[in-house]
Amino acid sequence: SYTDRSVSPPRTGWFPTGAVMLERKVLMDGDPADDIRDVIEPVWIYPTFRTVLFWILLALVAMAALFGLWKLLNRVKEEVELRRMSPRERALRELQRLLSRDLVKQHMVKEFYLELTMIVRRYIERRHGVRAPEQTTEEFLAEVSKDSRFSTTILDRLRSFLEAADMVKFAGQSPDEAAIDKATSTAKDYIETDSDVDANHPPSPTNHFNA
């Protein structure tokens, strides 16, 4: 059969031809050997550098995301634990963490005093509702001096503690080891001995902290 496209429309037709004989030849005599197979095993093609770099970056991003999620979950867990603590327990935990950082040995005395006073101020805010962290020493002392929950003895020692810390934080004073130990024990003793009182219950005579 044929198609003649030299004319339009193309013309088709057919004509008889002689027989075409195809001779089949065998490649080998007998059965093929056992180790000859007609299936080619797959060949490993190494990925390109760009592909390898892409998967490495993707793995790093995934690891960073998992690490961030782990840190976030730990932070949420810690925050829940802190909120369940009493103000006294929370302040003592903060004090323990501060001491474990060894800021004094790292010659970061100013930073140590700043955090030490903030621990006491945050404790007072949580326990007595006084916004101590946001106030200056003068503003704080002026406010608590009108509060019956703070005895004269407590006020005098709070004043001494905070003013001594201000000399380090703002006046560049360099306290010796004895002064630092005294400030630390003062803060700890106040937190440990502060009584659960409110405006209708004046502080107990046993409520004190070391000078």
C-alpha positions in Angstrom: 0.0 0.0 0.0 1.2 3.5 -0.6 0.1 7.1 -0.2 0.9 9.7 -2.9 1.2 13.1 -1.3 2.3 14.9 -4.4 -1.3 15.5 -5.3 -4.0 17.1 -3.3 -5.8 15.4 -1.8 -3.3 12.6 -1.2 -4.0 9.5 -3.2 -3.7 5.9 -1.8 -3.4 2.6 -3.5 -1.7 -0.8 -3.5 0.1 -3.2 -5.8 1.4 -6.7 -5.4 5.0 -7.5 -4.7 7.1 -10.6 -4.5 7.4 -12.5 -1.2 10.0 -11.2 1.3 11.7 -14.1 3.2 13.4 -13.4 6.6 15.8 -16.0 7.8 16.0 -16.5 11.6 19.5 -17.3 12.9 20.2 -18.5 16.5 23.0 -16.6 18.3 24.3 -19.7 20.1 23.8 -23.4 20.0 22.2 -25.2 22.9 20.8 -23.7 26.1 22.3 -20.4 27.5 24.6 -20.7 30.5 23.2 -20.0 34.0 25.2 -16.8 34.5 23.7 -15.1 31.4 20.7 -13.0 32.2 18.7 -10.7 30.2 17.9 -8.3 33.1 20.4 -5.4 33.7 20.8 -4.4 37.4 20.1 -0.8 38.3 23.1 1.5 38.4 23.5 4.0 41.3 23.8 7.6 40.0 25.3 9.9 42.6 23.3 13.1 43.2 24.6 16.4 42.2 26.4 18.8 44.6 23.4 21.1 44.5 21.0 18.3 45.5 23.3 17.2 48.4 23.6 20.8 49.6 19.8 21.3 49.4 19.2 18.2 51.6 21.9 19.2 54.1 20.3 22.7 54.4 16.9 21.2 54.8 18.1 18.8 57.5 19.8 21.8 59.4 16.6 23.8 59.2 14.6 20.8 60.5 17.1 20.3 63.4 16.9 24.0 64.2 13.1 23.9 64.2 13.1 20.9 66.5 15.6 22.5 68.9 13.6 25.7 69.0 10.4 23.7 69.7 12.2 21.8 72.5 13.4 25.1 74.0 10.0 26.6 73.8 8.3 23.6 75.4 10.9 23.6 78.2 10.3 27.3 78.7 6.6 26.8 78.9 7.0 24.0 81.3 9.3 26.1 83.5 6.9 29.0 83.4 4.0 26.8 84.5 6.2 25.4 87.4 7.1 29.0 88.4 3.5 30.1 88.4 2.6 27.2 90.7 5.3 28.3 93.2 4.7 30.6 96.1 6.5 34.0 95.9 9.0 32.8 98.5 9.8 29.6 96.6 10.1 31.4 93.4 12.4 34.1 94.8 14.7 31.5 96.5 14.9 29.6 93.2 15.9 32.8 91.4 18.5 33.5 94.1 19.9 30.0 93.7 20.2 30.5 90.0 21.9 33.8 90.4 24.5 32.4 92.8 25.2 29.5 90.4 26.2 31.9 87.6 29.2 33.1 89.6 28.9 36.7 88.3 31.2 38.0 91.1 34.0 35.7 90.1 33.6 36.9 86.5 34.1 40.5 87.8 30.4 41.3 87.0 29.6 42.7 90.4 27.3 45.4 89.1 25.2 42.9 87.2 25.1 40.7 90.3 23.8 43.5 92.5 21.3 44.5 89.8 19.8 41.0 89.7 20.0 40.6 93.4 17.9 43.7 94.1 15.5 42.7 91.3 14.9 39.4 93.0 13.9 41.1 96.2 11.8 43.7 94.4 10.0 41.0 92.4 9.3 39.1 95.5 7.8 42.1 97.2 5.6 42.8 94.2 4.4 39.1 94.1 3.9 38.9 97.9 2.6 42.4 98.8 1.4 43.8 95.5 3.8 46.7 95.5 5.2 47.6 92.1 8.7 47.6 93.3 10.5 46.6 90.1 9.2 49.7 88.2 10.1 52.2 91.0 13.3 53.9 92.0 14.6 53.2 95.5 13.2 56.5 96.7 9.8 55.9 95.2 9.6 52.4 96.6 10.6 53.4 100.1 8.1 56.3 100.1 5.3 53.9 99.1 6.1 51.1 101.5 6.6 53.5 104.4 2.8 54.1 104.3 2.1 50.4 104.3 1.5 48.9 107.7 2.7 45.5 106.5 6.3 46.9 106.6 7.6 47.6 110.1 10.1 50.3 110.9 12.8 47.7 111.3 12.1 46.2 107.9 12.0 49.6 106.3 15.4 50.6 107.7 17.0 47.4 106.5 15.4 47.5 103.1 16.6 51.1 102.8 20.1 50.1 103.8 20.1 47.1 101.4 18.8 49.0 98.4 20.9 52.2 98.9 24.1 50.1 99.3 23.2 48.3 96.0 22.5 51.6 94.3 26.0 52.7 95.2 27.4 49.7 93.3 25.0 50.0 90.4 25.0 53.7 89.7 28.0 55.2 91.6 30.6 52.6 90.5 31.4 51.6 94.1 33.4 48.3 94.3 32.3 46.3 97.4 34.6 43.8 99.0 33.7 40.1 99.5 32.3 40.7 102.9 29.9 43.3 101.6 28.8 41.1 98.8 28.2 38.2 101.2 26.3 40.5 103.6 24.0 41.7 100.7 23.3 38.2 99.6 22.5 37.0 103.1 20.3 40.1 103.7 18.2 39.3 100.6 17.9 35.6 101.4 17.0 36.2 105.0 14.3 38.7 104.1 12.7 36.4 101.6 12.8 33.4 104.0 11.4 35.2 107.1 8.9 37.6 105.5 5.5 36.7 107.0 2.3 36.2 105.1 0.6 39.5 106.1 -1.8 41.9 104.5 -3.0 45.4 105.3 -5.3 44.1 108.0 -2.6 42.0 109.7 0.5 43.9 110.9 3.9 42.2 110.5 4.9 39.8 113.1 7.8 40.7 115.5 9.7 37.7 114.2 9.6 39.2 110.7 13.2 40.3 110.2 16.2 40.0 108.1 19.9 40.3 108.9 21.7 43.5 108.6 
